[in-house]
Amino acid sequence: MKKLFIAFLLLFSFPIFAENLRDLPFEKILTTIDKQCRNENGNKTACETLSALYSSGNEIVNISPNKEKAEEYNFIACQKFDQNCLSYQDYVAQNYLKICSDNANKKLNQMVSCVKLFREEKNKKQSSEITNYIEKQCQEKQFWACFSIFRYYEVKEDKQNVARYYSLLEQSAIQKCEKENYPFICEMFDHGVNKRMGKPKKFDGKWQKLYRIICDNKLPDIGEYNACWLYARNTKTEKEEMEYYDKGCHLGDTQSCISLSALYFSKKDIKSGRDYFGKACDFGNIHGCIIYQNLDKKLDTQQQEQFKQYMKEIISFYFVNYD
């Protein structure tokens, strides 16, 4: 069975709307996806994929790296769509003390900032204050606070503190998983903690059932229809895996579209694979647009190599196997 361990990056939000973008001229696609990012209802996928495009650039479509544009789209995504977003400007400026000490917020970025400060200041005066703050959040069953500091001590091979924070982490996981029915945390604890430590799974089966219920009933949860994608990746049969990627894709989750594309390409079904990249494009994923439009183009040898590498990177980002 395919396993999944994804940290923080997958807490997305996908609006359920699509435009027929795939066959438009590329400049028109860029303009339309930009509008999707900025409009009132918003499309976080549009913002994030545009940010990634301008961050690295893309020779296939003659886009040069543009740090200002990349940061602008990232800023829009952070401020407009991300419930875990604090001050993006402080965060990119590594002003961790300001973010960490913002007691009005108990959010993921804040926990990460506190742990970064803890690592940098562990022999300085602020260390005890930061440690006390993280411990307080962890005692209040804030899962990510417990997880962050647990991982810090795990990397340091500090067995005493690993045991201490494992106990607190387990308590917070029970709170989130058994009482609040938060499947991603159930899975994170089983696969991201217990499996690595050689401990038995605590919530085995529960998170998978919750993912399926959320997907089948179109219930809003982590990333809305990310649940379809998360369920698909842990199914026992390829048929069911493809079924749930398809469900997620048609509900607007471009991760599901691209993962299904990868499966079709592995079966040498280029037509279906291209079609699902087109669906990802229609939902605002600029990578889906680039791949869809260039699969049938006649490229010279250098362009072909660039395109193959780019396509491989995009598929690997969305479709990763965990044994």
C-alpha positions as CSV (number, residue, x, y, z in Angstrom):
1,M,0.0,0.0,0.0
2,K,1.2,3.5,-0.8
3,K,2.0,5.5,2.3
4,L,2.0,9.2,2.8
5,F,3.9,11.6,5.0
6,I,3.4,15.2,4.0
7,A,4.4,18.1,6.3
8,F,2.4,21.3,6.3
9,L,2.7,21.9,2.6
10,L,-0.6,20.1,1.8
11,L,-3.0,22.3,3.8
12,F,-4.6,23.8,0.6
13,S,-7.9,25.2,-0.3
14,F,-9.5,24.6,-3.7
15,P,-12.6,26.5,-5.0
16,I,-14.9,24.4,-7.2
17,F,-14.9,26.3,-10.4
18,A,-13.2,25.8,-13.8
19,E,-12.8,27.7,-17.0
20,N,-11.9,26.2,-20.4
21,L,-8.3,27.4,-20.3
22,R,-6.3,24.6,-21.8
23,D,-6.6,25.5,-25.5
24,L,-6.2,29.3,-25.1
25,P,-3.0,31.1,-26.1
26,F,-0.5,30.9,-23.3
27,E,-0.4,34.6,-22.7
28,K,-4.2,34.5,-22.3
29,I,-3.9,31.6,-19.9
30,L,-1.4,33.6,-17.7
31,T,-3.8,36.6,-17.6
32,T,-6.8,34.5,-16.7
33,I,-5.0,32.5,-14.0
34,D,-3.7,35.8,-12.6
35,K,-7.3,37.0,-12.3
36,Q,-8.3,33.7,-10.7
37,C,-5.6,34.4,-8.0
38,R,-6.7,37.9,-7.4
39,N,-10.5,37.8,-7.7
40,E,-12.9,38.0,-4.7
41,N,-13.6,34.3,-4.5
42,G,-10.0,33.5,-5.1
43,N,-8.1,30.4,-6.2
44,K,-5.1,29.5,-4.1
45,T,-3.8,27.0,-6.6
46,A,-3.6,29.8,-9.2
47,C,-1.5,31.9,-6.8
48,E,0.8,29.2,-5.6
49,T,1.6,27.7,-9.1
50,L,2.2,31.2,-10.5
51,S,4.5,31.9,-7.6
52,A,6.4,28.6,-8.3
53,L,6.6,29.4,-12.0
54,Y,8.2,32.9,-11.5
55,S,10.4,31.6,-8.7
56,S,12.3,29.3,-11.0
57,G,11.3,30.5,-14.4
58,N,10.6,28.2,-17.3
59,E,12.5,28.3,-20.6
60,I,9.8,26.2,-22.4
61,V,7.4,29.2,-22.2
62,N,10.0,31.9,-22.1
63,I,9.4,32.9,-18.5
64,S,12.4,34.3,-16.7
65,P,12.8,34.0,-12.9
66,N,11.2,37.0,-11.3
67,K,11.6,37.2,-7.5
68,E,9.2,40.1,-7.1
69,K,6.4,38.4,-9.0
70,A,7.0,35.1,-7.1
71,E,6.8,36.9,-3.8
72,E,3.7,38.9,-4.8
73,Y,1.8,35.7,-5.7
74,N,3.0,34.0,-2.6
75,F,1.9,37.0,-0.5
76,I,-1.6,37.0,-2.0
77,A,-1.9,33.3,-1.3
78,C,-0.7,33.8,2.3
79,Q,-2.9,36.8,3.1
80,K,-6.0,35.8,1.2
81,F,-6.3,32.1,1.5
82,D,-4.1,30.6,4.3
83,Q,-5.7,30.3,7.7
84,N,-2.2,29.7,9.1
85,C,-0.9,32.9,7.6
86,L,0.6,35.4,10.1
87,S,2.6,38.4,8.9
88,Y,4.1,37.1,5.6
89,Q,6.6,40.0,5.5
90,D,7.9,39.2,9.0
91,Y,8.1,35.5,8.1
92,V,10.1,35.9,4.9
93,A,12.3,38.5,6.7
94,Q,12.9,35.8,9.4
95,N,11.6,38.1,12.1
96,Y,10.9,35.0,14.1
97,L,10.8,36.7,17.5
98,K,7.9,38.9,16.5
99,I,5.9,36.0,15.1
100,C,6.7,33.7,18.0
101,S,5.7,36.2,20.6
102,D,2.3,37.0,19.0
103,N,0.2,35.4,21.8
104,A,-3.0,36.3,20.0
105,N,-2.3,33.6,17.4
106,K,-1.8,29.8,17.9
107,K,-1.0,29.0,14.3
108,L,1.4,26.7,12.5
109,N,3.8,29.4,11.2
110,Q,4.0,30.7,14.7
111,M,5.0,27.3,16.1
112,V,7.6,26.8,13.3
113,S,9.0,30.3,14.1
114,C,9.3,29.5,17.8
115,V,11.2,26.3,17.1
116,K,13.5,28.1,14.8
117,L,14.2,30.6,17.5
118,F,14.7,27.8,20.0
119,R,17.3,26.2,17.7
120,E,19.1,29.5,17.2
121,E,18.9,30.8,20.8
122,K,19.2,27.6,22.8
123,N,22.2,28.8,24.7
124,K,21.0,32.4,25.1
125,K,18.6,34.2,27.5
126,Q,15.5,33.9,25.3
127,S,15.8,30.1,25.1
128,S,13.8,29.4,28.3
129,E,11.1,31.9,27.4
130,I,10.6,30.3,24.0
131,T,10.7,26.8,25.4
132,N,8.1,27.7,28.0
133,Y,5.9,29.2,25.3
134,I,6.1,26.1,23.1
135,E,5.5,23.8,26.1
136,K,2.4,25.8,27.0
137,Q,1.0,25.5,23.5
138,C,1.8,21.8,23.6
139,Q,0.2,21.3,27.0
140,E,-3.0,22.9,25.5
141,K,-2.9,20.1,23.0
142,Q,-1.7,22.2,20.0
143,F,-0.5,19.3,17.9
144,W,1.9,21.2,15.7
145,A,3.6,22.8,18.8
146,C,4.2,19.3,20.2
147,F,5.2,17.9,16.8
148,S,7.7,20.6,16.1
149,I,9.6,20.5,19.4
150,F,9.4,16.6,19.4
151,R,11.1,16.6,16.1
152,Y,13.8,19.0,17.3
153,Y,14.8,16.7,20.2
154,E,14.5,13.6,18.0
155,V,17.0,15.0,15.5
156,K,19.3,15.9,18.5
157,E,18.9,12.3,19.8
158,D,17.9,13.6,23.2
159,K,16.1,10.5,24.4
160,Q,14.8,12.0,27.6
161,N,13.1,14.9,25.9
162,V,12.0,12.7,23.0
163,A,10.1,10.4,25.5
164,R,8.6,13.5,27.3
165,Y,7.4,15.2,24.1
166,Y,6.2,11.9,22.6
167,S,3.8,11.6,25.5
168,L,2.5,15.1,25.0
169,L,2.3,14.6,21.2
170,E,0.3,11.5,21.7
171,Q,-2.2,13.3,23.9
172,S,-2.6,16.1,21.4
173,A,-3.1,13.5,18.6
174,I,-5.8,11.7,20.6
175,Q,-7.5,15.0,21.1
176,K,-7.4,15.9,17.4
177,C,-8.0,12.5,16.0
178,E,-10.5,10.8,18.3
179,K,-12.4,13.9,19.6
180,E,-12.2,16.3,16.7
181,N,-12.0,13.7,13.8
182,Y,-9.1,15.4,12.1
183,P,-7.8,12.7,9.7
184,F,-4.6,14.3,8.6
185,I,-3.3,14.5,12.1
186,C,-4.3,10.8,12.7
187,E,-2.2,9.9,9.7
188,M,0.7,12.2,10.6
189,F,1.0,10.6,14.0
190,D,0.8,7.1,12.7
191,H,3.2,7.4,9.7
192,G,5.2,10.5,10.6
193,V,5.9,9.5,14.2
194,N,5.0,6.0,15.2
195,K,6.2,4.3,12.1
196,R,9.6,6.0,12.3
197,M,9.9,5.1,15.9
198,G,8.9,1.5,15.3
199,K,5.8,1.8,17.4
200,P,2.4,0.3,16.4
201,K,-0.1,2.4,14.6
202,K,-2.6,4.0,17.0
203,F,-5.3,5.2,14.6
204,D,-4.9,2.7,11.8
205,G,-8.0,2.7,9.6
206,K,-9.6,5.7,11.3
207,W,-8.1,8.4,9.2
208,Q,-8.6,6.5,6.0
209,K,-12.3,6.1,6.7
210,L,-12.6,9.8,7.5
211,Y,-10.9,10.7,4.2
212,R,-13.4,8.6,2.3
213,I,-16.4,10.0,4.1
214,I,-15.2,13.6,3.5
215,C,-14.5,12.9,-0.2
216,D,-17.7,10.9,-0.9
217,N,-19.9,13.5,0.8
218,K,-18.0,16.5,-0.5
219,L,-17.5,17.8,3.0
220,P,-15.1,20.7,3.6
221,D,-12.0,19.6,5.5
222,I,-8.3,20.0,5.2
223,G,-7.9,21.5,1.8
224,E,-11.5,20.6,1.0
225,Y,-11.2,17.9,-1.6
226,N,-7.6,17.0,-0.7
227,A,-9.4,14.2,1.2
228,C,-10.0,12.4,-2.1
229,W,-6.3,12.6,-3.0
230,L,-5.2,11.5,0.5
231,Y,-7.6,8.6,0.4
232,A,-6.6,7.6,-3.1
233,R,-2.9,7.3,-2.1
234,N,-3.6,4.7,0.6
235,T,-6.0,2.5,-1.3
236,K,-5.2,-1.2,-1.8
237,T,-6.2,-1.4,-5.5
238,E,-5.2,0.7,-8.5
239,K,-8.8,0.8,-9.7
240,E,-10.0,2.5,-6.4
241,E,-6.9,4.8,-6.4
242,M,-7.8,6.0,-9.9
243,E,-11.5,6.4,-8.9
244,Y,-10.7,8.7,-6.0
245,Y,-8.1,10.7,-7.9
246,D,-10.8,11.2,-10.5
247,K,-13.3,12.3,-7.9
248,G,-10.9,14.8,-6.4
249,C,-10.0,16.1,-9.8
250,H,-13.6,16.8,-10.8
251,L,-14.1,18.6,-7.5
252,G,-11.2,21.0,-8.3
253,D,-8.2,19.4,-6.6
254,T,-5.4,19.7,-9.1
255,Q,-3.1,17.3,-7.1
256,S,-5.6,14.6,-7.9
257,C,-5.7,15.6,-11.6
258,I,-1.9,15.4,-11.9
259,S,-1.6,12.2,-9.9
260,L,-4.1,10.6,-12.2
261,S,-2.2,11.9,-15.2
262,A,0.9,10.2,-13.8
263,L,-0.9,6.8,-13.6
264,Y,-2.2,7.1,-17.1
265,F,1.3,7.9,-18.4
266,S,2.7,4.9,-16.6
267,K,0.1,2.9,-18.6
268,K,1.3,4.5,-21.8
269,D,-2.2,6.2,-22.1
270,I,-0.8,9.5,-23.3
271,K,-4.2,10.9,-24.4
272,S,-5.9,10.4,-21.0
273,G,-2.8,11.6,-19.2
274,R,-2.8,14.8,-21.3
275,D,-6.5,15.3,-20.7
276,Y,-6.0,15.3,-16.9
277,F,-3.2,17.8,-17.2
278,G,-5.8,19.9,-19.1
279,K,-8.2,19.5,-16.3
280,A,-5.6,20.7,-13.8
281,C,-5.0,23.7,-16.2
282,D,-8.7,24.6,-16.2
283,F,-8.7,24.7,-12.4
284,G,-5.9,27.2,-12.4
285,N,-2.7,25.1,-12.2
286,I,-0.3,26.8,-14.6
287,H,2.0,23.7,-14.6
288,G,-1.0,21.6,-16.0
289,C,-1.4,24.2,-18.8
290,I,2.3,24.2,-19.8
291,I,2.4,20.4,-19.9
292,Y,-0.9,20.1,-21.7
293,Q,0.1,22.5,-24.4
294,N,3.6,21.2,-25.0
295,L,3.0,17.5,-25.1
296,D,2.0,17.6,-28.8
297,K,4.4,20.3,-29.9
298,K,7.5,19.6,-32.0
299,L,10.4,20.5,-29.8
300,D,14.1,20.4,-30.7
301,T,16.4,18.1,-28.8
302,Q,17.3,20.6,-26.1
303,Q,13.7,21.6,-25.6
304,Q,12.6,18.0,-25.4
305,E,15.1,17.3,-22.6
306,Q,14.0,20.5,-20.8
307,F,10.4,19.5,-21.1
308,K,11.0,15.9,-19.9
309,Q,12.8,17.2,-16.9
310,Y,10.2,19.7,-16.1
311,M,7.4,17.2,-16.5
312,K,9.2,14.7,-14.3
313,E,9.7,17.4,-11.5
314,I,6.0,18.4,-11.6
315,I,4.7,14.8,-11.5
316,S,7.2,14.0,-8.7
317,F,6.0,17.0,-6.6
318,Y,2.4,15.9,-6.7
319,F,2.8,12.1,-7.0
320,V,5.3,10.6,-4.6
321,N,5.3,6.9,-3.6
322,Y,6.0,5.9,0.0
323,D,6.6,2.3,0.7
